[in-house]
Amino acid sequence: MSDFHLDMQHVRRHFGAAAETYEQPDVLQREVQQELLAPLDFYLETPQRIIYVVAGTGRGAALLIQRYPQAGVLASHVCVPALALAD
């Protein structure tokens, strides 16, 4: 059994401090995001609602809004300053 404890205040504080520059060196993140969205090309249904958990700065949620403009997209993340950067 592990004694590991994740301090969410610590995570929020540090992610918030890095939010404005978080996406600058994220080549791998962008690649993974594209790989995760690619299977949606084969999804023929039109969703009414999409819940995007751990949305970071909201870039992935913005891509989902572009793909499904009629769907309600709810983006959630532990760090409010990061989501505040979402367009």
N, CA, C and O atoms as a GROMACS GRO file, in nm:
protein
  348
    1MET      N    1   0.084  -0.117   0.000
    1MET     CA    2   0.000   0.000   0.000
    1MET      C    3   0.089   0.124   0.000
    1MET      O    4   0.194   0.127   0.065
    2SER      N    5   0.047   0.226  -0.072
    2SER     CA    6   0.126   0.347  -0.087
    2SER      C    7   0.075   0.458   0.006
    2SER      O    8  -0.044   0.466   0.036
    3ASP      N    9   0.167   0.541   0.050
    3ASP     CA   10   0.132   0.657   0.131
    3ASP      C   11   0.123   0.783   0.045
    3ASP      O   12   0.119   0.894   0.097
    4PHE      N   13   0.119   0.766  -0.087
    4PHE     CA   14   0.114   0.878  -0.180
    4PHE      C   15  -0.011   0.962  -0.157
    4PHE      O   16  -0.122   0.910  -0.144
    5HIS      N   17   0.008   1.092  -0.153
    5HIS     CA   18  -0.104   1.186  -0.137
    5HIS      C   19  -0.085   1.299  -0.238
    5HIS      O   20   0.021   1.362  -0.242
    6LEU      N   21  -0.187   1.325  -0.317
    6LEU     CA   22  -0.182   1.433  -0.415
    6LEU      C   23  -0.244   1.558  -0.352
    6LEU      O   24  -0.363   1.559  -0.319
    7ASP      N   25  -0.164   1.660  -0.337
    7ASP     CA   26  -0.209   1.786  -0.278
    7ASP      C   27  -0.270   1.872  -0.389
    7ASP      O   28  -0.197   1.935  -0.466
    8MET      N   29  -0.402   1.875  -0.399
    8MET     CA   30  -0.469   1.945  -0.507
    8MET      C   31  -0.446   2.096  -0.501
    8MET      O   32  -0.443   2.160  -0.607
    9GLN      N   33  -0.431   2.154  -0.385
    9GLN     CA   34  -0.400   2.297  -0.377
    9GLN      C   35  -0.265   2.326  -0.440
    9GLN      O   36  -0.246   2.426  -0.510
   10HIS      N   37  -0.171   2.237  -0.414
   10HIS     CA   38  -0.037   2.249  -0.472
   10HIS      C   39  -0.045   2.239  -0.625
   10HIS      O   40   0.016   2.318  -0.696
   11VAL      N   41  -0.120   2.141  -0.675
   11VAL     CA   42  -0.138   2.123  -0.819
   11VAL      C   43  -0.201   2.247  -0.880
   11VAL      O   44  -0.151   2.299  -0.981
   12ARG      N   45  -0.310   2.295  -0.822
   12ARG     CA   46  -0.378   2.415  -0.873
   12ARG      C   47  -0.284   2.536  -0.876
   12ARG      O   48  -0.279   2.609  -0.975
   13ARG      N   49  -0.211   2.556  -0.770
   13ARG     CA   50  -0.122   2.671  -0.759
   13ARG      C   51  -0.013   2.667  -0.867
   13ARG      O   52   0.012   2.767  -0.934
   14HIS      N   53   0.051   2.553  -0.884
   14HIS     CA   54   0.160   2.543  -0.981
   14HIS      C   55   0.110   2.542  -1.125
   14HIS      O   56   0.172   2.602  -1.212
   15PHE      N   57  -0.001   2.475  -1.150
   15PHE     CA   58  -0.057   2.477  -1.285
   15PHE      C   59  -0.102   2.619  -1.319
   15PHE      O   60  -0.083   2.665  -1.431
   16GLY      N   61  -0.162   2.688  -1.223
   16GLY     CA   62  -0.205   2.826  -1.245
   16GLY      C   63  -0.088   2.917  -1.276
   16GLY      O   64  -0.099   3.004  -1.362
   17ALA      N   65   0.023   2.899  -1.206
   17ALA     CA   66   0.141   2.982  -1.229
   17ALA      C   67   0.199   2.959  -1.369
   17ALA      O   68   0.258   3.050  -1.427
   18ALA      N   69   0.182   2.839  -1.421
   18ALA     CA   70   0.238   2.806  -1.553
   18ALA      C   71   0.136   2.818  -1.666
   18ALA      O   72   0.170   2.793  -1.781
   19ALA      N   73   0.012   2.854  -1.635
   19ALA     CA   74  -0.096   2.849  -1.733
   19ALA      C   75  -0.068   2.929  -1.859
   19ALA      O   76  -0.094   2.882  -1.970
   20GLU      N   77  -0.015   3.051  -1.844
   20GLU     CA   78   0.004   3.136  -1.961
   20GLU      C   79   0.112   3.087  -2.055
   20GLU      O   80   0.107   3.117  -2.175
   21THR      N   81   0.209   3.014  -2.006
   21THR     CA   82   0.317   2.963  -2.092
   21THR      C   83   0.308   2.812  -2.112
   21THR      O   84   0.395   2.753  -2.176
   22TYR      N   85   0.205   2.750  -2.060
   22TYR     CA   86   0.192   2.605  -2.059
   22TYR      C   87   0.196   2.544  -2.198
   22TYR      O   88   0.255   2.438  -2.217
   23GLU      N   89   0.134   2.609  -2.296
   23GLU     CA   90   0.124   2.549  -2.429
   23GLU      C   91   0.243   2.577  -2.519
   23GLU      O   92   0.247   2.525  -2.631
   24GLN      N   93   0.339   2.654  -2.478
   24GLN     CA   94   0.452   2.687  -2.564
   24GLN      C   95   0.534   2.564  -2.604
   24GLN      O   96   0.559   2.545  -2.723
   25PRO      N   97   0.577   2.479  -2.511
   25PRO     CA   98   0.660   2.365  -2.549
   25PRO      C   99   0.582   2.233  -2.560
   25PRO      O  100   0.636   2.128  -2.528
   26ASP      N  101   0.459   2.238  -2.603
   26ASP     CA  102   0.373   2.119  -2.592
   26ASP      C  103   0.356   2.040  -2.722
   26ASP      O  104   0.244   2.001  -2.756
   27VAL      N  105   0.464   2.017  -2.793
   27VAL     CA  106   0.458   1.944  -2.920
   27VAL      C  107   0.397   1.805  -2.898
   27VAL      O  108   0.311   1.764  -2.975
   28LEU      N  109   0.440   1.734  -2.797
   28LEU     CA  110   0.388   1.601  -2.769
   28LEU      C  111   0.239   1.607  -2.734
   28LEU      O  112   0.161   1.522  -2.779
   29GLN      N  113   0.200   1.704  -2.656
   29GLN     CA  114   0.059   1.718  -2.618
   29GLN      C  115  -0.030   1.741  -2.741
   29GLN      O  116  -0.138   1.683  -2.751
   30ARG      N  117   0.016   1.824  -2.832
   30ARG     CA  118  -0.061   1.851  -2.954
   30ARG      C  119  -0.075   1.724  -3.038
   30ARG      O  120  -0.181   1.697  -3.094
   31GLU      N  121   0.032   1.647  -3.047
   31GLU     CA  122   0.029   1.522  -3.124
   31GLU      C  123  -0.069   1.422  -3.062
   31GLU      O  124  -0.148   1.361  -3.134
   32VAL      N  125  -0.064   1.407  -2.932
   32VAL     CA  126  -0.155   1.315  -2.862
   32VAL      C  127  -0.299   1.363  -2.879
   32VAL      O  128  -0.390   1.282  -2.899
   33GLN      N  129  -0.320   1.492  -2.870
   33GLN     CA  130  -0.454   1.548  -2.887
   33GLN      C  131  -0.510   1.514  -3.025
   33GLN      O  132  -0.626   1.476  -3.038
   34GLN      N  133  -0.428   1.529  -3.129
   34GLN     CA  134  -0.473   1.496  -3.263
   34GLN      C  135  -0.504   1.347  -3.277
   34GLN      O  136  -0.600   1.308  -3.344
   35GLU      N  137  -0.423   1.264  -3.213
   35GLU     CA  138  -0.447   1.120  -3.216
   35GLU      C  139  -0.578   1.083  -3.145
   35GLU      O  140  -0.649   0.992  -3.188
   36LEU      N  141  -0.609   1.154  -3.038
   36LEU     CA  142  -0.733   1.127  -2.965
   36LEU      C  143  -0.856   1.176  -3.042
   36LEU      O  144  -0.962   1.115  -3.034
   37LEU      N  145  -0.842   1.285  -3.118
   37LEU     CA  146  -0.954   1.339  -3.194
   37LEU      C  147  -0.975   1.267  -3.327
   37LEU      O  148  -1.086   1.268  -3.380
   38ALA      N  149  -0.872   1.204  -3.382
   38ALA     CA  150  -0.880   1.140  -3.513
   38ALA      C  151  -0.994   1.038  -3.525
   38ALA      O  152  -1.061   1.036  -3.628
   39PRO      N  153  -1.018   0.952  -3.426
   39PRO     CA  154  -1.127   0.855  -3.440
   39PRO      C  155  -1.265   0.920  -3.456
   39PRO      O  156  -1.358   0.855  -3.503
   40LEU      N  157  -1.278   1.046  -3.417
   40LEU     CA  158  -1.407   1.114  -3.432
   40LEU      C  159  -1.443   1.135  -3.579
   40LEU      O  160  -1.559   1.160  -3.611
   41ASP      N  161  -1.345   1.123  -3.668
   41ASP     CA  162  -1.374   1.134  -3.812
   41ASP      C  163  -1.470   1.024  -3.856
   41ASP      O  164  -1.541   1.039  -3.955
   42PHE      N  165  -1.472   0.913  -3.783
   42PHE     CA  166  -1.556   0.800  -3.818
   42PHE      C  167  -1.687   0.797  -3.740
   42PHE      O  168  -1.772   0.712  -3.763
   43TYR      N  169  -1.702   0.890  -3.647
   43TYR     CA  170  -1.822   0.897  -3.565
   43TYR      C  171  -1.926   0.978  -3.641
   43TYR      O  172  -1.908   1.098  -3.663
   44LEU      N  173  -2.035   0.914  -3.682
   44LEU     CA  174  -2.133   0.978  -3.768
   44LEU      C  175  -2.246   1.047  -3.692
   44LEU      O  176  -2.324   1.121  -3.752
   45GLU      N  177  -2.256   1.023  -3.564
   45GLU     CA  178  -2.362   1.085  -3.484
   45GLU      C  179  -2.325   1.230  -3.451
   45GLU      O  180  -2.209   1.270  -3.459
   46THR      N  181  -2.423   1.306  -3.414
   46THR     CA  182  -2.402   1.444  -3.369
   46THR      C  183  -2.435   1.449  -3.220
   46THR      O  184  -2.551   1.438  -3.181
   47PRO      N  185  -2.333   1.466  -3.136
   47PRO     CA  186  -2.359   1.468  -2.992
   47PRO      C  187  -2.434   1.593  -2.950
   47PRO      O  188  -2.418   1.700  -3.009
   48GLN      N  189  -2.516   1.578  -2.847
   48GLN     CA  190  -2.585   1.693  -2.791
   48GLN      C  191  -2.499   1.762  -2.685
   48GLN      O  192  -2.501   1.884  -2.671
   49ARG      N  193  -2.423   1.680  -2.611
   49ARG     CA  194  -2.337   1.732  -2.505
   49ARG      C  195  -2.204   1.659  -2.506
   49ARG      O  196  -2.196   1.539  -2.532
   50ILE      N  197  -2.101   1.733  -2.476
   50ILE     CA  198  -1.967   1.676  -2.464
   50ILE      C  199  -1.908   1.725  -2.333
   50ILE      O  200  -1.911   1.845  -2.304
   51ILE      N  201  -1.856   1.634  -2.254
   51ILE     CA  202  -1.788   1.671  -2.130
   51ILE      C  203  -1.640   1.641  -2.148
   51ILE      O  204  -1.600   1.528  -2.172
   52TYR      N  205  -1.561   1.745  -2.137
   52TYR     CA  206  -1.416   1.734  -2.155
   52TYR      C  207  -1.352   1.753  -2.018
   52TYR      O  208  -1.349   1.864  -1.966
   53VAL      N  209  -1.301   1.644  -1.961
   53VAL     CA  210  -1.244   1.646  -1.827
   53VAL      C  211  -1.092   1.665  -1.838
   53VAL      O  212  -1.029   1.610  -1.928
   54VAL      N  213  -1.036   1.740  -1.748
   54VAL     CA  214  -0.894   1.776  -1.747
   54VAL      C  215  -0.862   1.849  -1.877
   54VAL      O  216  -0.775   1.807  -1.954
   55ALA      N  217  -0.933   1.957  -1.899
   55ALA     CA  218  -0.928   2.030  -2.026
   55ALA      C  219  -0.807   2.122  -2.040
   55ALA      O  220  -0.786   2.180  -2.147
   56GLY      N  221  -0.727   2.136  -1.936
   56GLY     CA  222  -0.609   2.222  -1.946
   56GLY      C  223  -0.648   2.363  -1.984
   56GLY      O  224  -0.732   2.425  -1.919
   57THR      N  225  -0.586   2.414  -2.089
   57THR     CA  226  -0.613   2.551  -2.133
   57THR      C  227  -0.730   2.559  -2.230
   57THR      O  228  -0.758   2.665  -2.285
   58GLY      N  229  -0.799   2.449  -2.251
   58GLY     CA  230  -0.920   2.450  -2.331
   58GLY      C  231  -0.901   2.434  -2.480
   58GLY      O  232  -0.998   2.440  -2.555
   59ARG      N  233  -0.779   2.412  -2.526
   59ARG     CA  234  -0.755   2.397  -2.670
   59ARG      C  235  -0.832   2.279  -2.728
   59ARG      O  236  -0.891   2.290  -2.835
   60GLY      N  237  -0.832   2.168  -2.658
   60GLY     CA  238  -0.907   2.051  -2.706
   60GLY      C  239  -1.056   2.076  -2.707
   60GLY      O  240  -1.126   2.032  -2.799
   61ALA      N  241  -1.106   2.146  -2.606
   61ALA     CA  242  -1.248   2.179  -2.603
   61ALA      C  243  -1.284   2.270  -2.719
   61ALA      O  244  -1.390   2.255  -2.779
   62ALA      N  245  -1.196   2.365  -2.753
   62ALA     CA  246  -1.220   2.455  -2.867
   62ALA      C  247  -1.227   2.375  -2.997
   62ALA      O  248  -1.309   2.406  -3.084
   63LEU      N  249  -1.142   2.275  -3.011
   63LEU     CA  250  -1.146   2.190  -3.130
   63LEU      C  251  -1.277   2.111  -3.138
   63LEU      O  252  -1.333   2.092  -3.246
   64LEU      N  253  -1.324   2.065  -3.022
   64LEU     CA  254  -1.453   1.994  -3.020
   64LEU      C  255  -1.569   2.087  -3.054
   64LEU      O  256  -1.663   2.046  -3.121
   65ILE      N  257  -1.562   2.211  -3.010
   65ILE     CA  258  -1.666   2.309  -3.043
   65ILE      C  259  -1.666   2.336  -3.193
   65ILE      O  260  -1.773   2.350  -3.254
   66GLN      N  261  -1.548   2.344  -3.253
   66GLN     CA  262  -1.539   2.363  -3.398
   66GLN      C  263  -1.599   2.244  -3.473
   66GLN      O  264  -1.669   2.262  -3.573
   67ARG      N  265  -1.570   2.125  -3.424
   67ARG     CA  266  -1.618   2.003  -3.491
   67ARG      C  267  -1.768   1.984  -3.473
   67ARG      O  268  -1.837   1.941  -3.565
   68TYR      N  269  -1.818   2.015  -3.353
   68TYR     CA  270  -1.959   1.995  -3.320
   68TYR      C  271  -2.018   2.127  -3.268
   68TYR      O  272  -2.045   2.138  -3.148
   69PRO      N  273  -2.037   2.226  -3.354
   69PRO     CA  274  -2.082   2.357  -3.307
   69PRO      C  275  -2.220   2.356  -3.242
   69PRO      O  276  -2.252   2.446  -3.163
   70GLN      N  277  -2.302   2.257  -3.272
   70GLN     CA  278  -2.437   2.251  -3.215
   70GLN      C  279  -2.438   2.181  -3.079
   70GLN      O  280  -2.540   2.182  -3.010
   71ALA      N  281  -2.328   2.121  -3.041
   71ALA     CA  282  -2.322   2.048  -2.913
   71ALA      C  283  -2.285   2.144  -2.800
   71ALA      O  284  -2.211   2.240  -2.820
   72GLY      N  285  -2.338   2.117  -2.683
   72GLY     CA  286  -2.294   2.189  -2.564
   72GLY      C  287  -2.167   2.124  -2.513
   72GLY      O  288  -2.167   2.005  -2.483
   73VAL      N  289  -2.059   2.200  -2.502
   73VAL     CA  290  -1.931   2.146  -2.455
   73VAL      C  291  -1.903   2.202  -2.316
   73VAL      O  292  -1.896   2.324  -2.298
   74LEU      N  293  -1.887   2.114  -2.221
   74LEU     CA  294  -1.852   2.151  -2.084
   74LEU      C  295  -1.707   2.110  -2.061
   74LEU      O  296  -1.674   1.991  -2.065
   75ALA      N  297  -1.621   2.208  -2.038
   75ALA     CA  298  -1.479   2.182  -2.012
   75ALA      C  299  -1.454   2.198  -1.863
   75ALA      O  300  -1.498   2.296  -1.802
   76SER      N  301  -1.383   2.104  -1.806
   76SER     CA  302  -1.355   2.108  -1.664
   76SER      C  303  -1.206   2.086  -1.641
   76SER      O  304  -1.142   2.006  -1.711
   77HIS      N  305  -1.152   2.157  -1.544
   77HIS     CA  306  -1.011   2.140  -1.509
   77HIS      C  307  -0.992   2.183  -1.365
   77HIS      O  308  -1.071   2.263  -1.313
   78VAL      N  309  -0.890   2.132  -1.302
   78VAL     CA  310  -0.863   2.161  -1.162
   78VAL      C  311  -0.812   2.305  -1.144
   78VAL      O  312  -0.816   2.358  -1.034
   79CYS      N  313  -0.765   2.366  -1.250
   79CYS     CA  314  -0.703   2.498  -1.241
   79CYS      C  315  -0.783   2.602  -1.320
   79CYS      O  316  -0.780   2.602  -1.444
   80VAL      N  317  -0.853   2.687  -1.252
   80VAL     CA  318  -0.936   2.790  -1.316
   80VAL      C  319  -0.854   2.884  -1.404
   80VAL      O  320  -0.901   2.917  -1.513
   81PRO      N  321  -0.733   2.932  -1.363
   81PRO     CA  322  -0.659   3.020  -1.452
   81PRO      C  323  -0.628   2.958  -1.587
   81PRO      O  324  -0.620   3.029  -1.687
   82ALA      N  325  -0.610   2.827  -1.592
   82ALA     CA  326  -0.584   2.762  -1.720
   82ALA      C  327  -0.708   2.770  -1.809
   82ALA      O  328  -0.698   2.806  -1.927
   83LEU      N  329  -0.822   2.738  -1.755
   83LEU     CA  330  -0.946   2.745  -1.833
   83LEU      C  331  -0.978   2.888  -1.873
   83LEU      O  332  -1.041   2.910  -1.977
   84ALA      N  333  -0.937   2.984  -1.794
   84ALA     CA  334  -0.963   3.124  -1.828
   84ALA      C  335  -0.892   3.164  -1.956
   84ALA      O  336  -0.931   3.262  -2.020
   85LEU      N  337  -0.789   3.090  -1.996
   85LEU     CA  338  -0.717   3.118  -2.120
   85LEU      C  339  -0.792   3.065  -2.242
   85LEU      O  340  -0.759   3.101  -2.355
   86ALA      N  341  -0.890   2.980  -2.222
   86ALA     CA  342  -0.963   2.920  -2.334
   86ALA      C  343  -1.038   3.027  -2.411
   86ALA      O  344  -1.095   3.119  -2.354
   87ASP      N  345  -1.036   3.012  -2.541
   87ASP     CA  346  -1.110   3.106  -2.627
   87ASP      C  347  -1.252   3.061  -2.645
   87ASP      O  348  -1.330   3.127  -2.714
   0.00000   0.00000   0.00000
